[in-house]
C-alpha cells in the first residue's frame, strides 16, 4: 500500500476511511478545511493539510506523490446549498473539478479518483428501487452539483485519461456523526434524542422511506472502488437495498434504547421526497461487495458509540440537539 489522499478526511465518512486505510498498511494524507470535520477524528498517523478543495494550488500540492485520491470533501447540506448557492457550488463542483484537474497534471500518469456522489441526483424519480440508469432529476443545488461532478468525471476520464469511480451515497449513518449538528442525518438525531429520553419530531405522517447504509459499508465500497479495474468512468449506488419508513425507524431506535419513543408529528415539508430506495446489485457485482450490515446491528453500534461519547463528554447548552429533524 502506498500514499493516498483523502479530501474531507476529518469528517464523518472520511475519518472512518482513513482508519481503514491505515489499518491496511497505507499512508494517508488528508486535505480538509475543518469547517465541519475535526482533527480529533483522525489517526495521528495521518498527515493533515488544512485547506479547501476550491483552492487549486492547495489541491495540487496535496495530490503530489499519491497513488490515488478519495474525494469526499463537500458541503453536504441541502439547506446550506440552497442558502449559499454559489458558495456551496464552489466547493461541491468547482472543488471536484480542481481535484480531477490536479489528478491529470501532477503525476507521471493520471491519478485515479474515487469520489462521493449522492442519491440526491435522482430527485423525485419514481422508478423504485433506484438504479444507476434511472433518470436524474435533482431537486436541490446540492443534487445538481453532484450530478455535475459525475458529468465532469466523464470528461476527466474520456478527455484526460483520469480513472474515476463515483459512488452515489444514500443515507449514511454510524459513529462520529454528531447528533448536535443540524446537518446530520435523521438517524443521528433520533439516536441522540432517544438516548436522552426526549421526544422526536417527524414531518409528515412517518410513512416516507429512506435507504440507510452503515458507514462501514461505505468505507468498504470506497476501498473496493479504488482497487477495481474499471476502464471507463463508472457510477454506483452505495446503499443497503432496503426501505425503512421514518416511523419504523423511530420505533426501532426506541426499542434499542429500551423505551417507546414519544413522537410529535408536524406538517410535511414542502417538496420533500417521499421515498428514496436504492438498488445495490450493480455495485455488489462490479466491486465484489459483501452483504450490507443489517439496520438493527448498525444502530446498535451507533447507539453504543453515542452513549459512550455522551458519558465522557456531557452535553452543554450550546450542544443542545435541534428540535427540528431534517431528513436527508
Steps between C-alpha positions, in 0.01 A plus 500: 500500500625847413393856578136605453335841515165529676327833452256566784690240702423666835127453451255224584559264205852618421641428844366142491661456159832632632488248786438213259777607261754531781394165647562351155857633492449811287632848567235772509503870422188700585385825344223663705393857569369390845170680444309195622764233564739477794866391519399306812321254272819408316783266594826677593662283232328708231642829373245781501514797264253774587357651187209498258443296185384824341867614511666341193855565626423329831343204322800465269741503796290240684486274193878470456649151533169326579387172342134590515254759626176449690303820449244540779525873578165673449239725652264208554202704613202552271387791719838673489538448125161669457591790727856547365454378144821644356718422801388137511549473124864612532571215738274230361557536126792736442692321776436165331623634167813625680557146630458346153724766346779440753464125452573536128794739537697416815634150443685327220165340417144598598416423863181296561221679686213341690249774581180538700184560304154482653154350470390864477570480125183289462273766649135400469554200271211258564662192344580309821730349600731760349750358254802677356333523157196685639436856388678763708261772621675687781278732704772690684817690423687227687356227279568705186863548599543128570358421156743755360785316673400183315493681166845650557629160614403373156701783344792427734504141380416529133695819423786498753536131584431534874354174637187588703232317695205690649304360792144621552463493879151455639427578870829424674502456879733378772748608768647853484190651344428775754138511625542866591551609139190622312656349187535147635279219377168401650647192672754707690228738613262224605772313689614812683152597609387154603816439703395806701138381517391806306212517251574497130327687221402349167390721214217330316331173590819299552434277200770661290783253443877514478781258423741507796854374444757447777824698476706182512332380180577836338869468590507148355352633175749787482800270538359246256440773242863611526620143440255422220632476147230710334611640166228760441346757737247319717237586759351265762233519769628452854198398701350211694236415241235511775214745564428623853224743590588786732229389742639146514850642548384702803340194655806282434737751660260531793494122547882488499501781761251307711197729482214601273586824319281804542433613144371845413371525146536828313374611159691349209780709356426656164677314221639219714557177310265228621711196423871437443598137453799375309599187312853395598528194274724665239747621763504161673575321171751749362688571823457157667334656805372290790141498626421838664477506878149470643347827620441369853866401537622830360273686740635300796857600406398863452308520829787338691747755363265789567424389856871467579571840346222670697621341824856620451403844369164610643282723286512873564232756424689600185487139382125464545347278237293679238124480542434463128628184335606549139467184289789443263 
